[in-house]
Amino acid sequence: MLRLPQTQWLTVARVGAARYQSSSARPTTGDDYQYLQRSKIPMLHFQPSLPRLPIPLLPKTCERYLAAQEPLLSGDAFQQTKKVVDQFREDDGPKLQTLLKEFDAQNKHTSYISEPWFDMYLRDRAPLPLNYNPLLMMNPDPRPEYNDQLLRTTNLIISSLRFMRSLRARCLEPEVYHMNPAKSDTAKFRTITSLMPSFVSTYAAYAFKAFPLDMSQYHGLFGATRIPELEKDRIYRNESSRHLLVLRNGNMYAVDVLDESGNIEQPATLMGRFERILNDGRAPAANPLGLLTTENRDSWAKARTHLTQLGSNAKSLELVDSALFCLCLDESTIDPNKPIPAIRNFLFGDGTNRWFDKSFSLIVGRDGTAGINFEHSWGDGVAVLRYFQEVFKETTTAPFANPGLKGTPTETRGVTPIEFTVDEAISTALSTAENNHNTVIDSLDMNFMKFEGMNKNFCKQQRISPDSIMQLGFQLAFYKQHGQFVGTYESCSTAAFRHGRTETMRPCTMATKEFCLESQRRTGDRKSDSELRDMLNRCSTVHGQLTKDAAMGQGFDRHLFGLRHTAQKNGLPIPALYADPAYAAINHNILSTSTLSSPALLAGGFGPVVRDGYGIGYNIQDGYLGAVVSNYRPHRNGPEFVDCLREAYEDISKVLRATGPPPKGK
C-alpha cells in the first residue's frame, strides 16, 4: 500500500517546481504547451550517485524485532520468542546474512529488496481491488466553473500528457526532498548540482540539506498494464502508444491524445473527443469486461487466455494494454459532508467502468470530482503522488482549457470504440466475477472520522509529532474497543536509496502501550496530567526514531523478508524464527495505516490487508485530523472503532491542553 509517513526524511508531498500564474488563455504551440517542465538539472542526474539501500546488521535487526514484539506478547510468550531470536542470531542468521550480502554485492545496480519484493506482488493471486489498488481523491478546483466534467477532464488530460512528455524526454525536475526549501529549492542549488558529475551530484545536494529520491519507478506510470498469468503476472509496457483507454458506462474506447509526431493534441480537439464519448447514446455495456480485472489473478488469467482466442479480441486487448493510462468517466457525485459513497465508488465501484490492471486510472465524476486508482506492483506510489500533485497544481492555477472553450466537432477521427467478441464461457466468467466482487464489497464497511479538536498546527505548537499523535490514537482506540494490542503497519518509503522500495514502521511500542494502559485507569488511580504528558513525549520520541530508522533502511521487516527469501532461493531450511507463532502474528497486520499530506488531496483509501483488520487512510490537515477506516463485516465493527478513535483523540487532546508545550530545548 501507499504509505508515506510525515517525516523530515520523506515528505514527498510537495508541489512541483513549475510555478505559473493563472491566465485566461495559455499558448498551445511549441514546447510551452508540450512540456510541463524543462528542468535545468537532468531528470536522472542524481540517479547514479544515490546511495545503495543498506543491509542492516543482523544483531540490530534481532534487537529491533524483539522491541516490536514486546508490547504484543505476554511475558512467557516473549521469552519463548526471545529464545528463537537468539538461536537465529547465533546459528541460522549469519549464514543467510553472508549469502544476502554476496547477492547484494553482485547486483550493485539495484537494491537487495527490489527483485524479491516485486516478485511477491506479481505472484500474489488475490484480486487487485481492495487488496492492492489504493485511491487518491483530488480536492475540487476552487473555481466552481472549472469543475464541469468535460472541462476538468480536458485540463487533467492535458496536464497529464505534459507530465508524461516531460518524463519521457527526461526534462522533468528530479524528485528532491528539501529540508529547508528557502535555502535549497533555489537557482543556486540547481546551477551547482547540475554542474557536478552525476557520480557525486547526490553528495553535492546533501551539502544543501537536500535529498534526491530514486526515480526508477517513474517509467512505470505510462503505457503499462499488469497482465494476468498463471502463478505470476507480468508487466507489459509500450513506449510508443498515442492513445488513452476511456471507459464510459462500461463501454471502452481508444482515444488518440497525441498526434502522429507524438505531440499533444490541441485543447479543443481533446475536448471534442471526450465530449463525443460523454454524449454517446450507447446503452451501458451488456458485457463490461472490466469486471474480469476484479477477479482472482489465476481465474482472470484463464479467462483472458480464452478471450484472446475469440474473434479479433487480441487486437482489442492490445489497445487496452498499450494505452498511456485509463480514463474513467463516471456518473458519480460527491457530498463533501458524506464522502464515503464517492470514496467507495472510486476505490472499487461495481467494477463495470474500471480496468484495474492499468498502471493507473484517472476517474472523473459527473460533478468534476477526480481521483486516481492505481495498480501497485510496479511501484510504491512516490511517482503517483508526484504526478497527482503536479497535475492538480497546474489545472487549478494555470489550465489550458477555460470556460467557453468549444470542442472541435469530431465524428470517428481519434475515437475508436473497442469491441470484443464474447461467448458463453466469457459471459459465465463475467457473471462469476460480478458475484464475487459484489460479495466482497457488500461485506466491506467504510467510515469517515473528522476530529477538529487537534490539527497539524496545534501539534507543532505542542512540540509533538503529528504523526505520532495519529498513530497513538489508533492504538488507544483499538485498546478501548478490544482491550489488546495488535500488529500494526505503517509503511515508510526508502526512496532516498537506489531502487529503494518500502520499510515497515511498527507504531505499537512499549511507550504507546504504557500510555494506553495508564490513560485508561480509573481517575483516582491514574497518573497526573503532567506524568501523562511525559509519556506522550516519550511516545513521540520513540515514534520519530523508528520512522527515521525505517526511512534510512534500518528497520527489520524487509531484512527478515530478504533473509527468508535467501534461504528459499538457495534451497536451505527455513529457520525456526519464521515458524514462530509470534512472527505470523506480527505480520498479520490488523491495523494497516497510510498517511499522505498534500494540498491536492481530498481523501485517500484502501482496503484492510487481513479479513479481521482495519485499513486506515489518514491525513493531518491545518484544521482537523481525518481518517477513512475500512473493515470487513462481521469481523470488525467500523462505526464502533471510529467512535473509540474520536474518544482517543479527546483523551490525548485533554492531556496536551492541560499541560501545554514543553519548554524549548526539552
C-alpha positions as CSV (number, residue, x, y, z in Angstrom):
1,M,0.0,0.0,0.0
2,L,0.9,3.6,-0.5
3,R,2.1,4.7,2.9
4,L,4.4,7.7,3.2
5,P,5.0,9.0,6.7
6,Q,5.3,12.6,7.6
7,T,8.9,12.8,8.5
8,Q,11.9,15.1,7.8
9,W,13.3,12.3,5.7
10,L,10.4,11.8,3.4
11,T,7.9,14.4,2.8
12,V,7.5,14.0,-0.9
13,A,4.1,15.7,-0.8
14,R,5.4,18.8,-2.5
15,V,4.1,20.8,-5.4
16,G,6.4,20.7,-8.4
17,A,8.9,23.3,-9.3
18,A,6.9,24.7,-12.2
19,R,5.2,27.9,-11.0
20,Y,2.6,29.5,-13.1
21,Q,0.3,32.5,-12.9
22,S,-3.3,31.8,-13.9
23,S,-4.3,33.3,-17.2
24,S,-7.4,33.1,-19.3
25,A,-5.5,31.7,-22.3
26,R,-2.2,30.0,-22.4
27,P,-0.2,29.4,-25.6
28,T,-0.8,26.0,-27.1
29,T,2.1,25.9,-29.6
30,G,5.7,24.9,-29.1
31,D,7.4,23.5,-26.0
32,D,5.5,25.7,-23.7
33,Y,2.5,23.5,-24.4
34,Q,4.2,20.2,-24.9
35,Y,6.2,20.0,-21.7
36,L,5.2,20.6,-18.1
37,Q,8.8,21.3,-17.1
38,R,12.2,21.9,-18.8
39,S,14.5,21.1,-15.8
40,K,17.9,22.7,-15.6
41,I,19.1,19.6,-13.8
42,P,18.7,16.5,-15.9
43,M,15.9,14.3,-14.6
44,L,18.1,11.3,-13.7
45,H,21.2,13.4,-12.9
46,F,21.3,12.1,-9.3
47,Q,20.4,8.5,-10.0
48,P,24.0,7.1,-10.4
49,S,25.2,8.6,-7.1
50,L,22.2,7.6,-5.0
51,P,23.4,5.6,-2.1
52,R,22.6,1.9,-2.0
53,L,20.0,0.5,0.4
54,P,22.0,-0.8,3.3
55,I,21.6,-4.3,4.7
56,P,21.2,-3.8,8.4
57,L,23.5,-5.6,10.9
58,L,22.0,-8.9,12.0
59,P,22.2,-8.2,15.7
60,K,20.4,-4.8,15.2
61,T,17.6,-6.5,13.3
62,C,17.1,-9.0,16.0
63,E,17.1,-6.3,18.6
64,R,14.5,-4.2,16.7
65,Y,12.3,-7.2,16.0
66,L,12.2,-8.1,19.7
67,A,11.4,-4.5,20.6
68,A,8.4,-4.6,18.3
69,Q,7.3,-8.0,19.7
70,E,7.4,-7.0,23.3
71,P,4.2,-4.9,23.5
72,L,2.3,-7.7,21.7
73,L,3.3,-10.7,23.7
74,S,2.7,-12.0,27.3
75,G,5.8,-12.5,29.4
76,D,6.1,-16.2,28.8
77,A,5.5,-15.9,25.1
78,F,8.0,-13.1,24.8
79,Q,10.7,-15.2,26.5
80,Q,10.0,-18.0,24.1
81,T,10.3,-15.7,21.1
82,K,13.5,-14.3,22.6
83,K,15.0,-17.8,22.6
84,V,14.0,-18.3,19.0
85,V,15.6,-15.0,18.0
86,D,18.8,-15.7,20.0
87,Q,19.1,-19.0,18.1
88,F,18.5,-17.3,14.8
89,R,21.1,-14.6,15.6
90,E,23.8,-17.2,16.5
91,D,23.0,-20.2,14.1
92,D,20.9,-19.7,11.0
93,G,21.1,-15.9,10.6
94,P,24.8,-15.4,10.0
95,K,25.0,-17.8,7.0
96,L,21.9,-16.2,5.4
97,Q,23.3,-12.8,6.1
98,T,26.5,-13.8,4.2
99,L,24.6,-15.1,1.3
100,L,22.4,-12.0,1.2
101,K,25.5,-9.7,1.2
102,E,27.0,-11.8,-1.6
103,F,23.9,-11.4,-3.7
104,D,23.8,-7.7,-3.0
105,A,27.5,-7.3,-4.0
106,Q,26.8,-8.9,-7.3
107,N,23.8,-6.6,-8.0
108,K,25.1,-3.1,-7.3
109,H,22.8,-1.6,-9.9
110,T,19.8,-2.2,-7.6
111,S,18.8,-2.9,-4.0
112,Y,18.6,-6.3,-2.2
113,I,14.9,-5.9,-1.7
114,S,13.8,-4.8,-5.2
115,E,13.6,-8.1,-7.0
116,P,12.0,-10.3,-4.3
117,W,9.5,-7.5,-3.4
118,F,8.5,-7.0,-7.0
119,D,8.2,-10.8,-7.4
120,M,6.0,-11.0,-4.2
121,Y,3.5,-8.6,-5.7
122,L,3.2,-10.3,-9.1
123,R,2.9,-13.8,-7.5
124,D,0.0,-12.9,-5.2
125,R,-3.2,-14.3,-6.7
126,A,-5.6,-12.0,-4.7
127,P,-7.9,-9.7,-6.7
128,L,-6.4,-6.2,-7.2
129,P,-9.4,-4.1,-5.9
130,L,-9.2,-3.6,-2.1
131,N,-6.2,-6.0,-1.7
132,Y,-3.8,-3.8,-3.6
133,N,-5.1,-0.8,-5.6
134,P,-5.3,2.3,-3.5
135,L,-7.2,5.5,-4.1
136,L,-6.2,9.2,-4.0
137,M,-9.1,11.6,-4.4
138,M,-8.4,15.2,-5.5
139,N,-9.7,18.3,-4.0
140,P,-12.1,20.1,-6.3
141,D,-11.0,23.1,-8.3
142,P,-11.5,26.2,-6.1
143,R,-13.3,27.8,-9.1
144,P,-16.7,26.1,-9.4
145,E,-16.9,26.7,-13.2
146,Y,-13.8,24.6,-13.7
147,N,-15.4,21.6,-12.1
148,D,-17.6,20.9,-15.1
149,Q,-16.9,17.2,-16.0
150,L,-15.9,17.8,-19.6
151,L,-13.7,20.9,-18.8
152,R,-11.9,19.3,-15.9
153,T,-11.3,16.1,-17.8
154,T,-9.8,18.1,-20.7
155,N,-7.5,20.0,-18.3
156,L,-6.5,16.9,-16.4
157,I,-5.6,15.1,-19.5
158,I,-3.6,18.0,-21.0
159,S,-1.6,18.3,-17.8
160,S,-1.1,14.5,-17.5
161,L,0.3,14.4,-21.1
162,R,2.6,17.4,-20.4
163,F,3.9,15.5,-17.3
164,M,4.3,12.3,-19.4
165,R,6.1,14.1,-22.2
166,S,8.5,15.8,-19.7
167,L,9.1,12.4,-18.1
168,R,9.9,10.7,-21.4
169,A,12.1,13.5,-22.6
170,R,13.8,13.3,-19.2
171,C,13.3,17.0,-18.6
172,L,11.1,16.6,-15.6
173,E,12.6,18.0,-12.5
174,P,14.4,15.4,-10.4
175,E,12.5,14.4,-7.2
176,V,14.3,16.1,-4.3
177,Y,13.3,16.4,-0.7
178,H,14.4,19.9,0.6
179,M,14.7,20.1,4.3
180,N,14.8,23.9,4.1
181,P,13.3,24.8,0.7
182,A,14.2,28.5,1.2
183,K,17.9,27.6,1.1
184,S,18.0,24.7,-1.3
185,D,15.0,24.9,-3.7
186,T,16.8,27.7,-5.5
187,A,18.5,28.6,-8.7
188,K,21.9,28.3,-7.0
189,F,21.2,24.7,-5.9
190,R,20.2,23.8,-9.5
191,T,23.2,25.5,-11.0
192,I,25.8,23.9,-8.7
193,T,24.3,20.4,-8.7
194,S,23.8,20.4,-12.4
195,L,27.5,21.2,-12.9
196,M,28.6,18.3,-10.7
197,P,29.4,15.0,-12.3
198,S,26.5,12.6,-11.8
199,F,28.6,10.2,-9.8
200,V,29.0,12.8,-7.0
201,S,25.9,15.0,-7.6
202,T,23.8,13.5,-4.7
203,Y,26.5,14.3,-2.2
204,A,26.6,17.9,-3.5
205,A,22.9,18.0,-2.8
206,Y,23.5,16.8,0.7
207,A,25.6,19.8,1.3
208,F,22.4,21.9,0.8
209,K,20.5,19.5,3.1
210,A,18.5,18.4,0.1
211,F,17.9,14.7,-0.5
212,P,17.4,13.4,-4.1
213,L,15.0,10.5,-4.3
214,D,15.0,7.4,-6.6
215,M,13.1,7.9,-9.8
216,S,13.5,4.4,-11.2
217,Q,9.8,3.6,-10.8
218,Y,8.6,6.6,-12.8
219,H,8.8,4.7,-16.1
220,G,6.0,2.5,-14.9
221,L,3.5,5.3,-14.9
222,F,2.5,5.5,-18.6
223,G,1.8,2.9,-21.2
224,A,1.8,0.0,-18.7
225,T,-0.5,-2.8,-17.7
226,R,-0.3,-5.8,-15.4
227,I,-1.1,-8.9,-17.5
228,P,-2.6,-11.8,-15.5
229,E,-0.8,-15.1,-16.0
230,L,-1.0,-18.4,-14.1
231,E,1.1,-18.3,-10.9
232,K,2.8,-15.0,-11.7
233,D,1.7,-11.9,-13.6
234,R,3.9,-9.8,-15.8
235,I,4.1,-6.1,-16.5
236,Y,3.6,-5.0,-20.2
237,R,5.0,-1.7,-21.3
238,N,4.6,0.3,-24.5
239,E,6.7,3.4,-25.1
240,S,5.2,4.4,-28.4
241,S,1.4,4.5,-27.7
242,R,-0.5,7.7,-28.5
243,H,-3.9,6.9,-27.1
244,L,-5.9,6.6,-23.8
245,L,-8.2,3.8,-22.8
246,V,-11.5,5.6,-21.9
247,L,-14.4,3.9,-20.2
248,R,-17.9,5.2,-20.1
249,N,-20.9,3.1,-18.8
250,G,-18.6,0.0,-19.2
251,N,-18.1,0.8,-22.9
252,M,-14.5,1.1,-24.0
253,Y,-12.8,3.5,-26.4
254,A,-9.3,4.2,-27.7
255,V,-8.9,7.9,-27.8
256,D,-5.9,9.5,-29.6
257,V,-4.4,12.2,-27.5
258,L,-1.0,12.6,-29.3
259,D,-0.7,13.3,-33.0
260,E,1.4,11.3,-35.4
261,S,4.5,13.2,-34.4
262,G,3.9,12.5,-30.7
263,N,2.8,16.0,-29.9
264,I,-0.2,16.7,-27.6
265,E,-3.4,17.5,-29.5
266,Q,-4.9,20.9,-29.1
267,P,-7.3,21.5,-26.2
268,A,-10.3,22.0,-28.5
269,T,-9.5,18.7,-30.2
270,L,-9.2,16.8,-27.0
271,M,-12.4,18.4,-25.6
272,G,-14.2,17.4,-28.8
273,R,-13.2,13.8,-28.5
274,F,-14.2,13.5,-24.8
275,E,-17.4,15.3,-25.5
276,R,-18.3,12.8,-28.1
277,I,-17.9,10.0,-25.6
278,L,-19.9,11.8,-22.9
279,N,-22.7,12.3,-25.5
280,D,-22.5,8.8,-26.9
281,G,-26.0,7.4,-26.8
282,R,-24.8,3.8,-26.5
283,A,-26.5,1.8,-23.8
284,P,-24.4,0.6,-20.8
285,A,-22.2,-2.3,-21.9
286,A,-24.0,-5.7,-21.8
287,N,-20.7,-7.4,-21.1
288,P,-18.5,-5.0,-19.2
289,L,-15.2,-6.8,-19.4
290,G,-13.6,-4.6,-16.7
291,L,-15.3,-6.9,-14.2
292,L,-12.7,-9.6,-15.1
293,T,-10.0,-7.4,-13.6
294,T,-11.7,-7.7,-10.2
295,E,-11.1,-11.4,-10.2
296,N,-8.6,-13.8,-8.6
297,R,-5.5,-13.5,-10.8
298,D,-5.4,-17.1,-11.9
299,S,-9.2,-17.0,-12.8
300,W,-8.6,-13.9,-14.8
301,A,-5.6,-15.3,-16.5
302,K,-7.6,-18.3,-17.7
303,A,-10.5,-16.1,-18.9
304,R,-8.1,-13.8,-20.7
305,T,-6.4,-16.6,-22.5
306,H,-9.8,-17.8,-23.7
307,L,-10.8,-14.2,-24.6
308,T,-7.7,-13.7,-26.9
309,Q,-8.8,-16.7,-28.9
310,L,-12.1,-15.2,-29.9
311,G,-12.5,-13.1,-33.0
312,S,-10.2,-10.0,-33.1
313,N,-10.0,-9.8,-29.3
314,A,-6.2,-10.0,-29.3
315,K,-6.1,-6.7,-31.2
316,S,-8.7,-5.1,-28.8
317,L,-6.7,-6.2,-25.8
318,E,-3.6,-4.7,-27.3
319,L,-5.4,-1.4,-27.5
320,V,-6.2,-1.7,-23.8
321,D,-2.8,-2.8,-22.7
322,S,-0.8,-0.3,-24.7
323,A,-2.9,2.8,-23.7
324,L,-1.0,5.5,-21.9
325,F,-3.4,5.2,-19.0
326,C,-7.1,4.7,-18.3
327,L,-9.7,7.5,-18.1
328,C,-13.0,6.5,-16.4
329,L,-15.8,8.9,-17.0
330,D,-18.3,8.3,-14.2
331,E,-21.8,9.4,-13.3
332,S,-21.0,9.7,-9.6
333,T,-21.0,12.9,-7.5
334,I,-19.7,13.6,-4.0
335,D,-21.3,15.1,-0.9
336,P,-18.5,16.9,1.0
337,N,-20.2,16.1,4.3
338,K,-20.7,12.5,3.4
339,P,-17.7,11.5,1.2
340,I,-17.8,7.7,1.8
341,P,-20.1,6.8,-1.1
342,A,-17.8,8.6,-3.6
343,I,-14.7,7.1,-2.0
344,R,-16.2,3.6,-2.3
345,N,-17.0,4.2,-5.9
346,F,-13.5,5.5,-6.7
347,L,-11.8,2.7,-4.7
348,F,-13.7,-0.2,-6.2
349,G,-17.2,0.7,-7.5
350,D,-19.2,-2.1,-9.2
351,G,-16.2,-3.0,-11.4
352,T,-18.0,-2.3,-14.7
353,N,-16.4,1.0,-15.5
354,R,-12.8,0.2,-14.5
355,W,-9.8,-1.6,-15.8
356,F,-7.9,-2.2,-12.6
357,D,-4.8,-3.7,-14.3
358,K,-3.7,-0.4,-15.9
359,S,-0.8,1.3,-14.2
360,F,-3.3,4.0,-13.1
361,S,-6.8,5.1,-13.8
362,L,-7.9,8.8,-13.7
363,I,-11.5,8.9,-12.6
364,V,-13.7,11.9,-13.2
365,G,-17.2,12.1,-11.8
366,R,-20.2,13.9,-13.2
367,D,-19.6,16.9,-10.9
368,G,-15.9,17.0,-11.8
369,T,-14.7,15.1,-8.7
370,A,-11.4,13.5,-9.7
371,G,-9.2,10.8,-8.3
372,I,-6.5,8.2,-9.1
373,N,-6.9,4.4,-8.6
374,F,-3.5,2.7,-9.3
375,E,-2.1,-0.7,-9.7
376,H,0.6,-1.3,-7.0
377,S,3.0,-3.9,-8.3
378,W,5.1,-1.6,-10.5
379,G,5.8,1.0,-7.7
380,D,5.1,2.3,-4.3
381,G,3.3,5.5,-5.0
382,V,6.1,8.1,-4.9
383,A,5.7,8.6,-8.7
384,V,1.9,8.6,-8.5
385,L,1.9,11.2,-5.8
386,R,4.3,13.5,-7.7
387,Y,2.1,13.2,-10.8
388,F,-1.1,13.7,-8.8
389,Q,0.2,16.9,-7.3
390,E,1.8,18.4,-10.4
391,V,-1.5,17.9,-12.4
392,F,-3.6,19.3,-9.6
393,K,-1.3,22.3,-9.3
394,E,-1.4,23.2,-12.9
395,T,-5.1,22.5,-13.6
396,T,-6.2,24.7,-10.6
397,T,-3.8,27.6,-11.3
398,A,-3.0,27.7,-15.0
399,P,-5.2,25.4,-17.1
400,F,-5.1,25.3,-20.9
401,A,-8.9,24.9,-21.3
402,N,-11.1,27.6,-19.9
403,P,-14.9,28.1,-19.6
404,G,-16.3,28.9,-23.0
405,L,-13.9,26.7,-25.0
406,K,-15.8,24.7,-27.6
407,G,-14.6,21.3,-28.6
408,T,-13.7,20.7,-32.2
409,P,-16.5,18.7,-33.8
410,T,-15.5,15.1,-34.3
411,E,-17.1,12.1,-36.0
412,T,-14.9,9.0,-35.8
413,R,-11.5,10.5,-36.1
414,G,-9.4,9.9,-33.0
415,V,-12.1,8.0,-31.1
416,T,-12.3,4.2,-31.7
417,P,-14.8,2.0,-29.9
418,I,-13.0,-1.1,-28.6
419,E,-15.2,-4.1,-29.4
420,F,-14.9,-7.6,-28.1
421,T,-16.4,-11.0,-29.1
422,V,-17.9,-12.7,-26.1
423,D,-19.0,-16.3,-25.9
424,E,-20.8,-18.3,-23.3
425,A,-17.6,-19.0,-21.4
426,I,-16.8,-15.3,-21.1
427,S,-20.4,-14.5,-20.1
428,T,-20.1,-17.1,-17.3
429,A,-16.8,-15.7,-16.2
430,L,-18.3,-12.2,-16.1
431,S,-21.2,-13.3,-14.1
432,T,-18.9,-15.1,-11.6
433,A,-16.7,-12.1,-11.4
434,E,-19.6,-9.8,-10.7
435,N,-20.9,-12.1,-8.0
436,N,-17.5,-12.5,-6.4
437,H,-16.9,-8.7,-6.4
438,N,-20.3,-7.9,-5.0
439,T,-19.9,-10.4,-2.2
440,V,-16.6,-8.8,-1.2
441,I,-17.8,-5.2,-1.4
442,D,-21.1,-5.9,0.3
443,S,-19.1,-7.1,3.3
444,L,-16.9,-4.0,3.3
445,D,-17.7,-1.2,5.6
446,M,-16.2,2.3,5.3
447,N,-16.4,5.1,7.8
448,F,-15.0,8.6,8.0
449,M,-13.7,10.4,11.1
450,K,-13.1,14.1,11.3
451,F,-11.7,15.4,14.6
452,E,-11.4,19.1,14.8
453,G,-10.1,19.2,18.4
454,M,-6.5,18.9,17.1
455,N,-4.7,19.7,13.9
456,K,-1.2,20.0,12.4
457,N,-0.5,23.5,13.8
458,F,-1.8,22.5,17.3
459,C,0.7,19.6,17.3
460,K,3.5,21.8,16.2
461,Q,2.7,24.3,18.9
462,Q,2.8,21.5,21.4
463,R,6.2,20.4,20.0
464,I,4.9,16.9,19.4
465,S,4.9,14.8,16.2
466,P,1.5,15.0,14.5
467,D,2.1,11.5,13.0
468,S,2.9,10.1,16.4
469,I,-0.4,11.5,17.8
470,M,-2.4,10.0,14.9
471,Q,-0.7,6.6,15.4
472,L,-1.1,6.7,19.2
473,G,-4.8,7.4,18.6
474,F,-5.1,4.2,16.6
475,Q,-3.5,2.2,19.4
476,L,-5.7,3.8,22.1
477,A,-8.9,3.3,20.0
478,F,-8.2,-0.4,19.4
479,Y,-7.4,-0.9,23.1
480,K,-10.6,0.9,24.0
481,Q,-12.5,-1.4,21.7
482,H,-10.8,-4.7,22.2
483,G,-8.6,-4.4,25.3
484,Q,-5.5,-5.6,23.5
485,F,-2.6,-4.6,21.3
486,V,-2.1,-6.0,17.8
487,G,0.3,-6.0,14.8
488,T,0.3,-2.5,13.2
489,Y,1.8,-1.5,9.9
490,E,2.9,2.0,8.8
491,S,4.9,1.9,5.6
492,C,7.9,4.2,5.1
493,S,9.4,4.8,1.7
494,T,13.2,4.1,1.2
495,A,13.3,6.2,-1.9
496,A,16.3,8.0,-0.7
497,F,18.2,5.0,-1.9
498,R,18.8,3.5,-5.3
499,H,15.8,1.2,-6.1
500,G,14.6,1.5,-2.6
501,R,11.1,0.3,-2.0
502,T,9.5,0.5,1.4
503,E,10.2,-0.4,5.0
504,T,7.7,-1.0,7.8
505,M,7.5,1.2,10.8
506,R,5.9,-0.5,13.8
507,P,3.9,2.1,15.7
508,C,2.8,-0.2,18.5
509,T,5.7,0.2,21.0
510,M,6.2,-0.2,24.7
511,A,5.8,3.6,25.0
512,T,2.4,3.6,23.3
513,K,1.2,0.5,25.3
514,E,2.2,2.1,28.6
515,F,0.3,5.3,27.7
516,C,-2.8,3.4,26.7
517,L,-2.8,1.3,29.8
518,E,-2.2,4.3,32.1
519,S,-4.7,6.7,30.4
520,Q,-7.5,4.1,30.8
521,R,-7.1,3.6,34.5
522,R,-9.8,4.9,36.8
523,T,-9.3,8.6,37.5
524,G,-8.3,8.1,41.2
525,D,-5.5,5.6,40.3
526,R,-4.3,7.3,37.1
527,K,-1.1,9.3,36.9
528,S,-1.3,13.1,36.7
529,D,-1.7,15.0,33.5
530,S,1.9,16.1,33.8
531,E,3.1,12.5,34.0
532,L,0.8,11.5,31.1
533,R,2.4,14.4,29.1
534,D,5.8,13.0,29.8
535,M,4.6,9.6,28.5
536,L,3.2,11.3,25.4
537,N,6.5,13.0,24.8
538,R,8.2,9.6,25.1
539,C,5.7,8.1,22.5
540,S,6.6,10.9,20.1
541,T,10.4,10.5,20.6
542,V,10.3,6.7,20.1
543,H,8.0,7.1,17.1
544,G,10.3,9.7,15.5
545,Q,13.4,7.5,15.9
546,L,11.6,4.4,14.5
547,T,10.5,6.4,11.5
548,K,13.9,7.8,10.9
549,D,15.4,4.3,11.1
550,A,12.9,2.9,8.7
551,A,13.5,5.7,6.1
552,M,17.2,5.1,6.4
553,G,16.8,1.4,5.6
554,Q,17.3,0.4,9.2
555,G,14.0,-1.4,10.0
556,F,13.8,-5.1,10.5
557,D,10.8,-6.3,8.3
558,R,12.5,-6.1,4.9
559,H,15.7,-7.5,6.2
560,L,14.0,-10.6,7.7
561,F,12.0,-10.9,4.4
562,G,15.2,-10.8,2.4
563,L,16.9,-13.4,4.7
564,R,13.9,-15.8,4.3
565,H,13.9,-15.3,0.6
566,T,17.6,-16.1,0.5
567,A,17.0,-19.4,2.3
568,Q,14.3,-20.3,-0.2
569,K,16.3,-19.3,-3.2
570,N,19.3,-21.4,-2.0
571,G,17.3,-24.4,-1.0
572,L,18.2,-24.0,2.7
573,P,15.9,-24.9,5.6
574,I,13.6,-22.1,6.7
575,P,14.8,-21.0,10.2
576,A,12.6,-21.6,13.2
577,L,12.1,-17.9,13.6
578,Y,9.7,-17.9,10.7
579,A,7.6,-20.7,12.1
580,D,7.3,-19.0,15.5
581,P,3.6,-18.0,16.0
582,A,4.8,-14.6,17.1
583,Y,6.3,-14.0,13.6
584,A,3.0,-14.9,12.0
585,A,1.1,-12.7,14.4
586,I,3.2,-9.5,13.9
587,N,2.8,-9.9,10.2
588,H,-1.0,-10.3,10.4
589,N,-1.4,-6.6,10.3
590,I,-4.8,-5.9,11.9
591,L,-4.1,-2.2,11.9
592,S,-2.8,-1.2,8.4
593,T,-2.2,2.5,8.1
594,S,-1.2,5.0,5.5
595,T,-0.8,8.8,5.5
596,L,-0.4,11.5,2.9
597,S,-0.4,15.2,3.4
598,S,-0.9,17.2,0.3
599,P,-2.8,20.4,-0.8
600,A,-4.1,18.3,-3.7
601,L,-5.6,15.5,-1.5
602,L,-9.2,15.4,-0.5
603,A,-9.1,11.8,0.8
604,G,-7.2,8.5,0.4
605,G,-8.4,5.0,0.9
606,F,-7.6,1.3,0.7
607,G,-8.9,-2.0,2.0
608,P,-7.9,-3.9,5.1
609,V,-4.9,-6.2,4.4
610,V,-6.4,-9.0,6.5
611,R,-10.1,-10.1,6.9
612,D,-10.2,-9.1,10.6
613,G,-8.3,-5.9,10.2
614,Y,-8.8,-2.2,9.6
615,G,-7.4,-0.2,6.7
616,I,-6.8,3.3,7.9
617,G,-6.0,6.1,5.4
618,Y,-5.4,9.2,7.4
619,N,-4.2,12.8,6.9
620,I,-3.3,15.6,9.2
621,Q,-4.8,18.9,8.0
622,D,-4.4,22.5,9.1
623,G,-8.0,22.3,10.5
624,Y,-8.5,18.7,11.7
625,L,-7.4,15.2,11.9
626,G,-9.1,12.9,9.4
627,A,-9.3,9.2,8.7
628,V,-11.1,6.9,6.3
629,V,-11.5,3.5,8.0
630,S,-12.3,0.3,6.1
631,N,-13.2,-3.2,7.6
632,Y,-15.0,-6.4,6.6
633,R,-18.2,-7.2,8.4
634,P,-18.8,-9.1,10.7
635,H,-15.1,-9.4,11.6
636,R,-14.7,-5.9,12.9
637,N,-17.1,-3.1,13.9
638,G,-16.0,0.0,12.0
639,P,-18.5,2.5,13.4
640,E,-17.6,1.5,16.9
641,F,-13.8,1.8,16.2
642,V,-14.4,5.3,14.8
643,D,-16.3,6.3,17.9
644,C,-13.4,4.9,20.0
645,L,-11.0,6.9,17.8
646,R,-12.7,10.1,18.5
647,E,-12.6,9.3,22.2
648,A,-8.9,8.6,22.0
649,Y,-8.1,11.9,20.4
650,E,-10.3,13.6,23.0
651,D,-8.3,11.9,25.8
652,I,-5.0,12.9,24.1
653,S,-6.1,16.4,23.5
654,K,-7.1,16.9,27.1
655,V,-3.7,15.9,28.3
656,L,-1.9,18.2,25.8
657,R,-4.2,21.2,26.6
658,A,-3.9,20.7,30.3
659,T,-0.1,20.7,30.3
660,G,0.9,23.0,27.4
661,P,4.0,22.7,25.3
662,P,7.3,21.8,27.0
663,P,10.0,24.5,27.3
664,K,12.2,24.9,24.3
665,G,15.2,22.6,24.3
666,K,13.3,19.8,26.0
